[in-house]
Amino acid sequence: MWEYFGPDFAFDLMKGVVAGIASMAVQLVAPRTFRAAKQLRARWVARRAARQARRKVVANDEG
């Protein structure tokens, strides 16, 4: 009887193990990814603000 459902059970068990490992990996990487994205956005916003400030200074000097 074991030979009938054994292979299916082993396959399902391995799928569960792989899914569990993948889930743990995502949970480990997600905070670092969000932190890096937050820093990237902050740098982009700062560059944009600096660019706009330079434009205002140049516009004020010309006028």
Biopython code that builds the backbone (N, CA, C, O; Angstrom):
import numpy as np
from Bio.PDB.StructureBuilder import StructureBuilder

atoms = [
    (1, "MET", "N", (0.810, -1.183, 0.000)),
    (1, "MET", "CA", (0.000, 0.000, 0.000)),
    (1, "MET", "C", (0.870, 1.270, 0.000)),
    (1, "MET", "O", (0.533, 2.255, -0.657)),
    (2, "TRP", "N", (1.957, 1.240, 0.720)),
    (2, "TRP", "CA", (2.859, 2.383, 0.780)),
    (2, "TRP", "C", (3.392, 2.746, -0.601)),
    (2, "TRP", "O", (3.605, 3.921, -0.901)),
    (3, "GLU", "N", (3.607, 1.735, -1.443)),
    (3, "GLU", "CA", (4.152, 2.003, -2.776)),
    (3, "GLU", "C", (3.195, 2.796, -3.651)),
    (3, "GLU", "O", (3.613, 3.363, -4.661)),
    (4, "TYR", "N", (1.907, 2.847, -3.281)),
    (4, "TYR", "CA", (0.940, 3.604, -4.075)),
    (4, "TYR", "C", (0.982, 5.099, -3.760)),
    (4, "TYR", "O", (1.004, 5.929, -4.669)),
    (5, "PHE", "N", (0.992, 5.427, -2.505)),
    (5, "PHE", "CA", (0.952, 6.850, -2.173)),
    (5, "PHE", "C", (2.292, 7.375, -1.663)),
    (5, "PHE", "O", (2.410, 8.570, -1.391)),
    (6, "GLY", "N", (3.288, 6.531, -1.529)),
    (6, "GLY", "CA", (4.607, 6.951, -1.065)),
    (6, "GLY", "C", (5.267, 7.987, -1.956)),
    (6, "GLY", "O", (5.706, 9.026, -1.463)),
    (7, "PRO", "N", (5.349, 7.727, -3.273)),
    (7, "PRO", "CA", (5.986, 8.719, -4.151)),
    (7, "PRO", "C", (5.261, 10.079, -4.153)),
    (7, "PRO", "O", (5.902, 11.130, -4.168)),
    (8, "ASP", "N", (3.930, 10.042, -4.138)),
    (8, "ASP", "CA", (3.175, 11.297, -4.098)),
    (8, "ASP", "C", (3.418, 12.031, -2.785)),
    (8, "ASP", "O", (3.568, 13.252, -2.766)),
    (9, "PHE", "N", (3.456, 11.276, -1.686)),
    (9, "PHE", "CA", (3.709, 11.876, -0.380)),
    (9, "PHE", "C", (5.096, 12.504, -0.335)),
    (9, "PHE", "O", (5.262, 13.615, 0.169)),
    (10, "ALA", "N", (6.093, 11.796, -0.860)),
    (10, "ALA", "CA", (7.467, 12.313, -0.864)),
    (10, "ALA", "C", (7.559, 13.573, -1.731)),
    (10, "ALA", "O", (8.237, 14.533, -1.366)),
    (11, "PHE", "N", (6.877, 13.562, -2.876)),
    (11, "PHE", "CA", (6.895, 14.725, -3.764)),
    (11, "PHE", "C", (6.243, 15.925, -3.080)),
    (11, "PHE", "O", (6.774, 17.035, -3.126)),
    (12, "ASP", "N", (5.097, 15.702, -2.449)),
    (12, "ASP", "CA", (4.410, 16.791, -1.744)),
    (12, "ASP", "C", (5.247, 17.295, -0.567)),
    (12, "ASP", "O", (5.272, 18.495, -0.292)),
    (13, "LEU", "N", (5.925, 16.394, 0.120)),
    (13, "LEU", "CA", (6.782, 16.788, 1.232)),
    (13, "LEU", "C", (7.924, 17.667, 0.739)),
    (13, "LEU", "O", (8.241, 18.677, 1.366)),
    (14, "MET", "N", (8.534, 17.302, -0.360)),
    (14, "MET", "CA", (9.636, 18.100, -0.902)),
    (14, "MET", "C", (9.139, 19.461, -1.393)),
    (14, "MET", "O", (9.822, 20.470, -1.214)),
    (15, "LYS", "N", (7.953, 19.497, -2.011)),
    (15, "LYS", "CA", (7.389, 20.784, -2.422)),
    (15, "LYS", "C", (7.181, 21.686, -1.209)),
    (15, "LYS", "O", (7.443, 22.887, -1.274)),
    (16, "GLY", "N", (6.713, 21.111, -0.106)),
    (16, "GLY", "CA", (6.511, 21.886, 1.112)),
    (16, "GLY", "C", (7.811, 22.406, 1.675)),
    (16, "GLY", "O", (7.882, 23.547, 2.131)),
    (17, "VAL", "N", (8.845, 21.576, 1.649)),
    (17, "VAL", "CA", (10.156, 21.993, 2.165)),
    (17, "VAL", "C", (10.718, 23.128, 1.311)),
    (17, "VAL", "O", (11.223, 24.118, 1.841)),
    (18, "VAL", "N", (10.632, 22.986, 0.008)),
    (18, "VAL", "CA", (11.140, 24.028, -0.896)),
    (18, "VAL", "C", (10.349, 25.321, -0.713)),
    (18, "VAL", "O", (10.930, 26.406, -0.677)),
    (19, "ALA", "N", (9.031, 25.209, -0.596)),
    (19, "ALA", "CA", (8.206, 26.407, -0.393)),
    (19, "ALA", "C", (8.533, 27.070, 0.943)),
    (19, "ALA", "O", (8.565, 28.297, 1.030)),
    (20, "GLY", "N", (8.773, 26.284, 1.970)),
    (20, "GLY", "CA", (9.126, 26.841, 3.274)),
    (20, "GLY", "C", (10.452, 27.568, 3.244)),
    (20, "GLY", "O", (10.584, 28.649, 3.818)),
    (21, "ILE", "N", (11.436, 26.986, 2.581)),
    (21, "ILE", "CA", (12.750, 27.628, 2.465)),
    (21, "ILE", "C", (12.636, 28.928, 1.662)),
    (21, "ILE", "O", (13.243, 29.940, 2.014)),
    (22, "ALA", "N", (11.856, 28.887, 0.584)),
    (22, "ALA", "CA", (11.667, 30.095, -0.222)),
    (22, "ALA", "C", (10.972, 31.186, 0.593)),
    (22, "ALA", "O", (11.328, 32.360, 0.492)),
    (23, "SER", "N", (9.995, 30.805, 1.388)),
    (23, "SER", "CA", (9.294, 31.775, 2.226)),
    (23, "SER", "C", (10.242, 32.407, 3.246)),
    (23, "SER", "O", (10.205, 33.620, 3.457)),
    (24, "MET", "N", (11.076, 31.607, 3.870)),
    (24, "MET", "CA", (12.039, 32.149, 4.832)),
    (24, "MET", "C", (13.035, 33.066, 4.149)),
    (24, "MET", "O", (13.409, 34.098, 4.705)),
    (25, "ALA", "N", (13.469, 32.703, 2.948)),
    (25, "ALA", "CA", (14.420, 33.542, 2.212)),
    (25, "ALA", "C", (13.803, 34.899, 1.887)),
    (25, "ALA", "O", (14.463, 35.930, 2.015)),
    (26, "VAL", "N", (12.545, 34.900, 1.469)),
    (26, "VAL", "CA", (11.865, 36.163, 1.155)),
    (26, "VAL", "C", (11.744, 37.014, 2.412)),
    (26, "VAL", "O", (11.930, 38.229, 2.355)),
    (27, "GLN", "N", (11.434, 36.390, 3.545)),
    (27, "GLN", "CA", (11.302, 37.142, 4.789)),
    (27, "GLN", "C", (12.630, 37.728, 5.243)),
    (27, "GLN", "O", (12.652, 38.780, 5.882)),
    (28, "LEU", "N", (13.730, 37.070, 4.927)),
    (28, "LEU", "CA", (15.040, 37.594, 5.284)),
    (28, "LEU", "C", (15.467, 38.740, 4.378)),
    (28, "LEU", "O", (16.086, 39.703, 4.830)),
    (29, "VAL", "N", (15.133, 38.630, 3.099)),
    (29, "VAL", "CA", (15.594, 39.609, 2.110)),
    (29, "VAL", "C", (14.688, 40.839, 2.049)),
    (29, "VAL", "O", (15.159, 41.928, 1.721)),
    (30, "ALA", "N", (13.415, 40.689, 2.353)),
    (30, "ALA", "CA", (12.451, 41.782, 2.186)),
    (30, "ALA", "C", (12.823, 43.047, 2.963)),
    (30, "ALA", "O", (12.783, 44.131, 2.381)),
    (31, "PRO", "N", (13.181, 42.964, 4.246)),
    (31, "PRO", "CA", (13.517, 44.218, 4.952)),
    (31, "PRO", "C", (14.707, 44.947, 4.335)),
    (31, "PRO", "O", (14.707, 46.175, 4.244)),
    (32, "ARG", "N", (15.703, 44.204, 3.919)),
    (32, "ARG", "CA", (16.867, 44.838, 3.287)),
    (32, "ARG", "C", (16.477, 45.483, 1.962)),
    (32, "ARG", "O", (16.949, 46.569, 1.626)),
    (33, "THR", "N", (15.614, 44.808, 1.220)),
    (33, "THR", "CA", (15.174, 45.340, -0.064)),
    (33, "THR", "C", (14.388, 46.630, 0.124)),
    (33, "THR", "O", (14.608, 47.605, -0.595)),
    (34, "PHE", "N", (13.473, 46.636, 1.089)),
    (34, "PHE", "CA", (12.688, 47.843, 1.340)),
    (34, "PHE", "C", (13.576, 48.979, 1.827)),
    (34, "PHE", "O", (13.373, 50.133, 1.449)),
    (35, "ARG", "N", (14.552, 48.663, 2.658)),
    (35, "ARG", "CA", (15.471, 49.692, 3.152)),
    (35, "ARG", "C", (16.272, 50.288, 1.994)),
    (35, "ARG", "O", (16.446, 51.504, 1.912)),
    (36, "ALA", "N", (16.759, 49.424, 1.100)),
    (36, "ALA", "CA", (17.529, 49.904, -0.054)),
    (36, "ALA", "C", (16.656, 50.752, -0.977)),
    (36, "ALA", "O", (17.109, 51.770, -1.499)),
    (37, "ALA", "N", (15.415, 50.338, -1.176)),
    (37, "ALA", "CA", (14.504, 51.119, -2.024)),
    (37, "ALA", "C", (14.204, 52.469, -1.394)),
    (37, "ALA", "O", (14.110, 53.475, -2.097)),
    (38, "LYS", "N", (14.053, 52.499, -0.078)),
    (38, "LYS", "CA", (13.792, 53.748, 0.629)),
    (38, "LYS", "C", (14.979, 54.702, 0.490)),
    (38, "LYS", "O", (14.791, 55.897, 0.263)),
    (39, "GLN", "N", (16.199, 54.180, 0.625)),
    (39, "GLN", "CA", (17.394, 55.012, 0.474)),
    (39, "GLN", "C", (17.531, 55.521, -0.955)),
    (39, "GLN", "O", (17.897, 56.675, -1.178)),
    (40, "LEU", "N", (17.237, 54.658, -1.920)),
    (40, "LEU", "CA", (17.313, 55.053, -3.324)),
    (40, "LEU", "C", (16.330, 56.182, -3.615)),
    (40, "LEU", "O", (16.669, 57.145, -4.304)),
    (41, "ARG", "N", (15.113, 56.064, -3.091)),
    (41, "ARG", "CA", (14.109, 57.100, -3.299)),
    (41, "ARG", "C", (14.538, 58.402, -2.623)),
    (41, "ARG", "O", (14.342, 59.482, -3.181)),
    (42, "ALA", "N", (15.117, 58.311, -1.435)),
    (42, "ALA", "CA", (15.562, 59.510, -0.728)),
    (42, "ALA", "C", (16.657, 60.227, -1.514)),
    (42, "ALA", "O", (16.654, 61.455, -1.610)),
    (43, "ARG", "N", (17.588, 59.464, -2.073)),
    (43, "ARG", "CA", (18.650, 60.073, -2.884)),
    (43, "ARG", "C", (18.073, 60.747, -4.117)),
    (43, "ARG", "O", (18.485, 61.844, -4.492)),
    (44, "TRP", "N", (17.100, 60.068, -4.749)),
    (44, "TRP", "CA", (16.495, 60.610, -5.966)),
    (44, "TRP", "C", (15.767, 61.917, -5.662)),
    (44, "TRP", "O", (15.878, 62.885, -6.414)),
    (45, "VAL", "N", (15.019, 61.939, -4.553)),
    (45, "VAL", "CA", (14.293, 63.151, -4.169)),
    (45, "VAL", "C", (15.275, 64.274, -3.842)),
    (45, "VAL", "O", (15.038, 65.426, -4.204)),
    (46, "ALA", "N", (16.378, 63.946, -3.158)),
    (46, "ALA", "CA", (17.373, 64.969, -2.817)),
    (46, "ALA", "C", (18.014, 65.539, -4.075)),
    (46, "ALA", "O", (18.220, 66.749, -4.170)),
    (47, "ARG", "N", (18.331, 64.685, -5.038)),
    (47, "ARG", "CA", (18.911, 65.176, -6.298)),
    (47, "ARG", "C", (17.933, 66.071, -7.027)),
    (47, "ARG", "O", (18.312, 67.103, -7.582)),
    (48, "ARG", "N", (16.677, 65.673, -7.021)),
    (48, "ARG", "CA", (15.649, 66.465, -7.703)),
    (48, "ARG", "C", (15.502, 67.831, -7.041)),
    (48, "ARG", "O", (15.397, 68.849, -7.725)),
    (49, "ALA", "N", (15.495, 67.850, -5.716)),
    (49, "ALA", "CA", (15.383, 69.118, -4.988)),
    (49, "ALA", "C", (16.600, 69.999, -5.259)),
    (49, "ALA", "O", (16.457, 71.211, -5.424)),
    (50, "ALA", "N", (17.790, 69.411, -5.308)),
    (50, "ALA", "CA", (19.009, 70.179, -5.582)),
    (50, "ALA", "C", (18.970, 70.754, -6.999)),
    (50, "ALA", "O", (19.377, 71.893, -7.227)),
    (51, "ARG", "N", (18.485, 69.969, -7.929)),
    (51, "ARG", "CA", (18.378, 70.436, -9.309)),
    (51, "ARG", "C", (17.417, 71.624, -9.401)),
    (51, "ARG", "O", (17.701, 72.611, -10.080)),
    (52, "GLN", "N", (16.290, 71.519, -8.718)),
    (52, "GLN", "CA", (15.319, 72.618, -8.736)),
    (52, "GLN", "C", (15.885, 73.862, -8.057)),
    (52, "GLN", "O", (15.643, 74.981, -8.510)),
    (53, "ALA", "N", (16.630, 73.674, -6.983)),
    (53, "ALA", "CA", (17.236, 74.816, -6.290)),
    (53, "ALA", "C", (18.250, 75.509, -7.194)),
    (53, "ALA", "O", (18.318, 76.738, -7.216)),
    (54, "ARG", "N", (19.037, 74.738, -7.940)),
    (54, "ARG", "CA", (20.008, 75.335, -8.870)),
    (54, "ARG", "C", (19.290, 76.131, -9.949)),
    (54, "ARG", "O", (19.743, 77.208, -10.338)),
    (55, "ARG", "N", (18.167, 75.599, -10.436)),
    (55, "ARG", "CA", (17.418, 76.313, -11.468)),
    (55, "ARG", "C", (16.915, 77.649, -10.938)),
    (55, "ARG", "O", (16.947, 78.654, -11.647)),
    (56, "LYS", "N", (16.450, 77.661, -9.689)),
    (56, "LYS", "CA", (15.950, 78.907, -9.107)),
    (56, "LYS", "C", (17.061, 79.926, -8.949)),
    (56, "LYS", "O", (16.849, 81.114, -9.189)),
    (57, "VAL", "N", (18.255, 79.473, -8.544)),
    (57, "VAL", "CA", (19.380, 80.385, -8.380)),
    (57, "VAL", "C", (19.773, 80.966, -9.732)),
    (57, "VAL", "O", (20.020, 82.167, -9.841)),
    (58, "VAL", "N", (19.833, 80.141, -10.747)),
    (58, "VAL", "CA", (20.197, 80.615, -12.084)),
    (58, "VAL", "C", (19.141, 81.576, -12.586)),
    (58, "VAL", "O", (19.488, 82.595, -13.184)),
    (59, "ALA", "N", (17.865, 81.295, -12.368)),
    (59, "ALA", "CA", (16.800, 82.173, -12.815)),
    (59, "ALA", "C", (16.854, 83.512, -12.088)),
    (59, "ALA", "O", (16.608, 84.556, -12.691)),
    (60, "ASN", "N", (17.173, 83.487, -10.807)),
    (60, "ASN", "CA", (17.261, 84.731, -10.042)),
    (60, "ASN", "C", (18.467, 85.564, -10.471)),
    (60, "ASN", "O", (18.395, 86.793, -10.459)),
    (61, "ASP", "N", (19.560, 84.930, -10.845)),
    (61, "ASP", "CA", (20.757, 85.654, -11.278)),
    (61, "ASP", "C", (20.541, 86.330, -12.630)),
    (61, "ASP", "O", (21.084, 87.405, -12.887)),
    (62, "GLU", "N", (19.760, 85.706, -13.478)),
    (62, "GLU", "CA", (19.520, 86.256, -14.824)),
    (62, "GLU", "C", (18.568, 87.439, -14.761)),
    (62, "GLU", "O", (18.653, 88.347, -15.589)),
    (63, "GLY", "N", (17.673, 87.441, -13.800)),
    (63, "GLY", "CA", (16.622, 88.457, -13.753)),
    (63, "GLY", "C", (17.007, 89.655, -13.026)),
    (63, "GLY", "O", (16.214, 90.589, -12.912)),
]
sb = StructureBuilder()
sb.init_structure("model")
sb.init_model(0)
sb.init_chain("A")
sb.init_seg("    ")
for serial, (resi, resn, name, xyz) in enumerate(atoms, 1):
    if name == "N":
        sb.init_residue(resn, " ", resi, " ")
    sb.init_atom(name, np.array(xyz, "f"), 0.0, 1.0, " ", f" {name:<3s}", serial, name[0])
structure = sb.get_structure()
